[in-house]
Amino acid sequence: MKHLLILGCGWVGEELAKLYQSKGWQVWATTTQEEKYHRLKSDGIFAYVHNFDQEKELDLPLEVRFDAVVTSVPATAKNSLEDLGFRFYQVFRTLSAIAYDKHYFLSSVGVYPDIDGTFDERYNEEDKLTPKLRFAEKRLQSLPETTVFRLGGLFGKQRIFAKYFQNKIVTTGDQPANFIHLDDVLGLIDGAIEQKIQNGIYNLVCPEHPLKKDVIMKSAEKYILSYPAGFEPKDSFQKVVLGEELPLLLNYTFKYPSPLDF
């Protein structure tokens, strides 16, 4: 039997847990929410309530060697570097104490600068990358067998882009959408785990980048939501993030190649 560990079982993590359980894997997962803990437990997942912002041991089974570990603990702009330092030291310490074959850290394409330009995995101007996100990536990249997945803006299921702009003024409508559907995130991560891809950094983003205003309007029509009150472009930088490497490596076909399809 194969074993998967998910640290920080959020929206993506929970879907990944269900997917791998359906494939016959044993799944372990941590969450900060009591409600989700009980939901995971009732689904047959070995769940723990654990907050990596606290100095507390995570009592994982030391006799188990995990075939894959997925870390989805967030690094956000609202956290101080000091807080992130503590949080990711705790993650690092947890992973250093267990046996695993491969480790995947879910980061964000927000690590690339908000300026005009096209960005792929070869972009290496460290001083222009978002410091807090890059700090978390580097901390976990110091662990063995670690790959970083930088996810685009994530939508699917009940997470509908137009929902957030109903009757509001949109200032970001002229920006390209660097998005990805949940189903494609799961498909790409699953392919990467199955094929044991080479360690590195991979962007997970749709191949097409329509303008956000077009995505909002199409999404509002599809789900019968109120339109925005108006569009007043402010920060209209043309930032396009490419995610061609991983699909090429896996010979993967996107279920949703464009955010207009969400």
C-alpha positions as CSV (number, residue, x, y, z in Angstrom):
1,M,0.0,0.0,0.0
2,K,1.2,3.5,-0.8
3,H,1.1,6.5,1.6
4,L,0.5,10.2,1.1
5,L,1.0,13.0,3.7
6,I,-0.7,16.4,3.2
7,L,0.6,19.2,5.5
8,G,-2.0,22.0,5.5
9,C,-5.0,20.3,4.1
10,G,-6.9,23.2,2.5
11,W,-9.2,23.3,-0.5
12,V,-6.7,21.6,-2.9
13,G,-5.4,19.3,-0.2
14,E,-8.8,17.9,0.7
15,E,-9.6,17.2,-3.0
16,L,-6.1,15.5,-3.3
17,A,-6.8,13.4,-0.2
18,K,-10.1,12.2,-1.7
19,L,-8.4,11.4,-5.1
20,Y,-5.6,9.4,-3.6
21,Q,-7.9,7.6,-1.2
22,S,-10.0,6.5,-4.2
23,K,-6.8,5.1,-5.7
24,G,-6.2,2.9,-2.7
25,W,-3.5,5.0,-0.9
26,Q,-3.5,5.6,2.8
27,V,-3.7,9.3,3.4
28,W,-2.6,11.4,6.4
29,A,-3.4,15.1,6.6
30,T,-3.1,18.1,9.0
31,T,-5.7,20.9,9.3
32,T,-6.1,23.8,11.6
33,Q,-9.9,23.4,11.6
34,E,-11.8,21.1,14.0
35,E,-14.7,20.8,11.5
36,K,-12.4,19.6,8.7
37,Y,-10.6,17.3,11.1
38,H,-13.9,15.5,11.8
39,R,-14.8,15.5,8.1
40,L,-11.4,14.0,7.1
41,K,-11.6,11.4,9.9
42,S,-15.1,10.3,8.8
43,D,-13.8,9.9,5.3
44,G,-11.2,7.4,6.6
45,I,-8.2,9.8,6.5
46,F,-5.7,9.9,9.3
47,A,-6.3,13.5,10.4
48,Y,-4.5,15.8,12.9
49,V,-5.5,19.2,14.1
50,H,-2.1,21.0,13.9
51,N,-1.0,24.6,13.6
52,F,2.5,25.2,12.3
53,D,2.5,28.6,14.0
54,Q,2.7,26.8,17.3
55,E,5.6,25.0,18.8
56,K,4.0,21.6,19.0
57,E,5.2,18.2,17.9
58,L,3.3,16.5,15.1
59,D,3.0,12.8,16.1
60,L,3.3,11.2,12.7
61,P,3.9,7.4,12.5
62,L,7.7,7.0,12.3
63,E,7.4,3.5,11.0
64,V,5.7,4.7,7.8
65,R,7.7,5.8,4.7
66,F,5.5,8.2,2.7
67,D,5.6,7.8,-1.0
68,A,4.7,11.5,-1.4
69,V,4.3,14.5,0.8
70,V,2.4,17.6,-0.3
71,T,2.9,20.7,1.7
72,S,0.2,23.3,1.3
73,V,1.0,25.5,4.2
74,P,0.5,29.1,3.0
75,A,3.0,32.0,3.0
76,T,0.9,35.2,2.7
77,A,1.8,38.9,2.5
78,K,0.0,39.6,5.7
79,N,2.5,37.5,7.7
80,S,5.7,39.0,8.9
81,L,9.0,37.4,7.8
82,E,9.6,36.6,11.4
83,D,6.2,34.7,11.6
84,L,6.9,32.9,8.3
85,G,10.4,32.0,9.5
86,F,8.9,30.2,12.6
87,R,6.1,28.6,10.5
88,F,8.3,27.1,7.9
89,Y,11.0,26.1,10.4
90,Q,8.2,24.0,12.1
91,V,7.3,22.5,8.7
92,F,11.0,21.9,7.9
93,R,11.5,20.2,11.3
94,T,8.4,18.0,10.8
95,L,9.6,16.8,7.4
96,S,13.2,16.3,8.6
97,A,11.9,13.8,11.2
98,I,10.1,11.4,8.8
99,A,10.9,9.2,5.9
100,Y,9.5,10.1,2.5
101,D,10.4,9.6,-1.2
102,K,9.2,12.9,-2.8
103,H,8.1,16.2,-1.4
104,Y,6.0,18.9,-3.2
105,F,5.4,22.4,-2.0
106,L,2.4,24.3,-3.3
107,S,3.5,27.9,-3.8
108,S,2.0,30.7,-6.0
109,V,2.7,32.5,-9.3
110,G,2.3,35.6,-7.0
111,V,6.1,35.1,-6.4
112,Y,6.7,36.8,-9.8
113,P,6.7,40.6,-9.8
114,D,3.6,42.6,-10.8
115,I,5.1,44.2,-13.8
116,D,4.8,44.0,-17.6
117,G,6.5,40.8,-18.8
118,T,6.3,37.1,-19.5
119,F,7.5,34.9,-16.7
120,D,8.4,31.2,-16.8
121,E,10.4,28.8,-14.6
122,R,13.7,30.1,-15.9
123,Y,13.1,33.6,-14.5
124,N,15.8,34.1,-11.9
125,E,16.0,37.7,-10.9
126,E,15.8,36.9,-7.2
127,D,15.7,40.6,-6.1
128,K,12.4,41.1,-8.0
129,L,10.6,38.0,-6.7
130,T,8.1,38.5,-3.9
131,P,10.3,38.1,-0.7
132,K,7.9,36.3,1.6
133,L,6.8,33.7,-1.0
134,R,10.4,33.1,-2.1
135,F,11.5,32.8,1.5
136,A,9.1,29.9,2.1
137,E,10.1,28.2,-1.2
138,K,13.8,28.4,-0.4
139,R,13.3,27.1,3.1
140,L,11.5,24.0,1.9
141,Q,13.8,23.6,-1.1
142,S,16.6,22.9,1.3
143,L,14.8,19.6,2.1
144,P,15.8,16.5,0.0
145,E,13.7,15.5,-3.0
146,T,11.6,18.7,-3.0
147,T,9.7,20.2,-6.0
148,V,7.9,23.5,-6.0
149,F,4.6,24.0,-7.8
150,R,3.7,27.6,-8.3
151,L,-0.1,27.7,-8.8
152,G,-2.0,30.3,-10.7
153,G,-5.2,31.8,-9.4
154,L,-7.3,28.9,-8.4
155,F,-11.0,28.4,-9.4
156,G,-13.5,25.6,-9.8
157,K,-16.5,24.0,-7.9
158,Q,-18.0,26.8,-5.8
159,R,-15.0,29.2,-6.4
160,I,-16.3,31.3,-9.3
161,F,-14.4,34.4,-10.4
162,A,-17.4,36.6,-11.1
163,K,-18.8,35.9,-7.6
164,Y,-16.2,38.3,-6.1
165,F,-17.1,41.3,-8.3
166,Q,-20.9,41.4,-8.3
167,N,-22.1,45.0,-8.2
168,K,-18.5,46.2,-7.6
169,I,-16.1,48.4,-9.4
170,V,-13.4,46.3,-11.0
171,T,-9.9,47.9,-11.2
172,T,-7.9,44.9,-12.4
173,G,-10.0,44.1,-15.5
174,D,-7.3,44.9,-18.0
175,Q,-4.8,42.4,-16.5
176,P,-4.2,39.0,-18.1
177,A,-5.7,36.1,-16.1
178,N,-3.0,33.7,-14.8
179,F,-5.5,31.2,-13.6
180,I,-6.0,27.4,-13.4
181,H,-8.9,25.1,-12.7
182,L,-8.9,22.9,-9.6
183,D,-9.4,19.8,-11.8
184,D,-6.2,20.6,-13.8
185,V,-4.2,21.2,-10.6
186,L,-5.2,17.8,-9.4
187,G,-4.4,16.2,-12.8
188,L,-1.0,17.8,-12.9
189,I,0.0,17.0,-9.4
190,D,-1.3,13.4,-9.8
191,G,0.8,13.0,-13.0
192,A,3.9,14.4,-11.3
193,I,3.5,12.0,-8.4
194,E,2.8,9.0,-10.6
195,Q,5.7,9.7,-13.0
196,K,8.1,10.8,-10.2
197,I,9.2,13.9,-12.1
198,Q,12.6,15.5,-11.7
199,N,12.9,17.9,-8.8
200,G,12.6,21.6,-9.7
201,I,10.1,24.5,-10.0
202,Y,7.0,24.2,-12.2
203,N,4.3,26.8,-12.9
204,L,0.8,25.4,-12.9
205,V,-1.2,27.8,-15.1
206,C,-3.7,27.6,-18.0
207,P,-2.1,27.9,-21.4
208,E,-4.5,30.8,-22.3
209,H,-4.5,34.2,-20.6
210,P,-7.7,36.2,-21.5
211,L,-8.2,39.6,-19.8
212,K,-9.8,39.3,-16.3
213,K,-12.8,41.5,-17.4
214,D,-13.6,39.0,-20.1
215,V,-13.4,36.1,-17.6
216,I,-15.7,38.0,-15.2
217,M,-18.3,38.7,-17.8
218,K,-18.3,35.1,-19.2
219,S,-18.4,33.7,-15.6
220,A,-21.3,36.0,-14.6
221,E,-23.3,34.9,-17.7
222,K,-22.6,31.2,-17.2
223,Y,-23.5,31.1,-13.5
224,I,-26.3,33.8,-13.6
225,L,-24.5,36.2,-11.3
226,S,-24.8,40.0,-11.1
227,Y,-22.4,41.9,-13.4
228,P,-19.8,44.3,-11.9
229,A,-21.0,47.9,-11.4
230,G,-18.3,49.0,-13.8
231,F,-14.7,48.8,-14.9
232,E,-12.1,51.5,-13.9
233,P,-8.7,50.2,-14.9
234,K,-5.9,51.1,-12.4
235,D,-3.0,48.6,-12.2
236,S,-3.1,47.3,-15.7
237,F,0.3,45.7,-15.9
238,Q,0.6,43.0,-18.5
239,K,2.0,40.1,-16.4
240,V,1.7,36.7,-18.1
241,V,2.9,33.6,-16.4
242,L,3.6,30.5,-18.6
243,G,3.3,27.0,-17.3
244,E,4.4,24.9,-20.3
245,E,7.1,22.8,-18.7
246,L,5.1,20.3,-16.6
247,P,2.3,19.6,-19.1
248,L,5.0,19.0,-21.7
249,L,6.9,16.6,-19.4
250,L,3.7,14.7,-18.5
251,N,2.1,14.9,-22.0
252,Y,-0.9,16.4,-20.1
253,T,-4.0,17.8,-21.9
254,F,-5.8,20.6,-20.0
255,K,-9.4,20.0,-19.1
256,Y,-9.8,23.8,-19.0
257,P,-7.2,25.4,-21.3
258,S,-8.7,28.9,-20.8
259,P,-10.3,30.6,-17.7
260,L,-13.1,31.5,-20.1
261,D,-14.1,27.8,-19.9
262,F,-14.4,27.8,-16.1
